Amino acid sequence: MINIPKGTKDVLPQESYKWQYVESVARETARLFHLKEIRTPTFEHTELFQRGVGDTTDIVTKEMYTFKDKGDRSITLKPEGTAGAVRSFIENGMANGVLPAKLYYITPAFRYERPQAGRLREFHQFGVEIFGASGAQTDAESIIIADTLLKRLGLNVKLYINSIGCKACRAKYNSALKAFFEPHLDELCYDCKTRFEKNPLRLLDCKEESCKAINKGAPSMLDYLCEDCSAHFESVKGLLESAGVEYEIDNRIVRGLDYYTRTVFEFVSTSIGAQGTVCAGGRYDGLIEELGGNSMPAVGFAAGIERLLIVMEQSGVEIPNPDKPTVYLAGMDEQSRNKAFTLATALRQKGVLAEIDHMSRSIKAQFKYADKIGAKYVAVIGESELLEGAMNVKNMADSSSEKVSFDNAVAYFSEK
């Protein structure tokens, strides 16, 4: 037998309605904020992620699925959605269209990492990207889109925000970080020793306990913000407060991707332990230019669908199952099964979810099957029902029953 690859998961029929529910809520939330869907390829040229995500990130250095295709080109399965959306924005000349370009996507993504709760090697993201607007309102709206989605899904999560400034103020902060961490170099993990030289800001994102302990004493980025970045952050906070969105400032949030600038944020749940972030994002004003476009501001976020589902389950959120049939049409013999088939076809054409027997089961077995699949009604058709032109319809909730004529079946079950 060939087994499923490690770090991947089948979504079985009895679970798929939950995914469809989360995706439908995400799409409806996107519609409310006038976001338009973008779909980009599952794989891109490796250079896109090296330049876009950052060559000092764990994603690029450790986690990407990269291979050579038959044309000897380096190809990578996308580890996140932003870089591909930016590439498409540039390549398709969307900067010449209506701005801001407000986009969303639901996409698979791939990272080679240790599988754990809510983190797989193939996972799925709902992401939002807004290109072309630099004001604090766009940052706040991006956060509010995420907040709206999470509340519509019935989740109680905590919002943390921070500002990591622009290139100018971050250069001063990087110098301060180097000065702070230099006496501790021998205590840092191997990765952080590399980050110390290439990108000191990434030291604050280390998950090693020894490094996290040292990080607690590191200077805060908020003390090094330039006047413009400080004013921008104050505006974001004010807009969130005016919208009634509660937040907490966490000056250790830097995000794991190199492209972020200014506002960064995370929505966190404690229900899945250390990996409690269910949605995260921020502003990335330099990425479009870095990938070959004109200088243009941008902001966005992504939420992992697997993690959302885990938190929803652990929070006791009941997801409605629309897949339960309104009626199961039970036939006693071949002729009555054919009648059930005809009626089921007519009902389905009118939008009524109807099911019939495909296994030549006994009536008793058909009732058991109807109960298992959650049918609200069972309509029994036999020889006498065919002669009478009416079927006996049983309500599975209260066991009441009534006669319904074949001619009235569509109207009767459409109303139900």
Secondary structure, 3 states (H helix, E strand, C coil): CCCCCCCCCCCCHHHHHHHHHHHHHHHHHHHHCCCEECCCCCEEEHHHHHHHCCCCCHHHHHHCEEEECCCCCEEEECCCCHHHHHHHHHHCCHHHCCCCEEEEEEEEEECCCCCECCECCEEEEEEEEEECCCCHHHHHHHHHHHHHHHHHCCCCCEEEEEECCCHHHHHHHHHHHHHHHHHHHHHCCHHHHHHHHHCHHHHHHCCCHHHHHHHCCCCCHHHHCCHHHHHHHHHHHHHHHHCCCCCEECCCCCCCCCCCEEEEEEEECCCCCCCCEEEEEEECCCHHHHCCCCCCCEEEEEEEHHHHHHHHHHCCCCCCCCCCCCEEEEECCHHHHHHHHHHHHHHHHCCCCEEECCCCCCHHHHHHHHHHCCCCEEEEECHHHHHHCEEEEEECCCCCEEEEEHHHHHHHHHHC
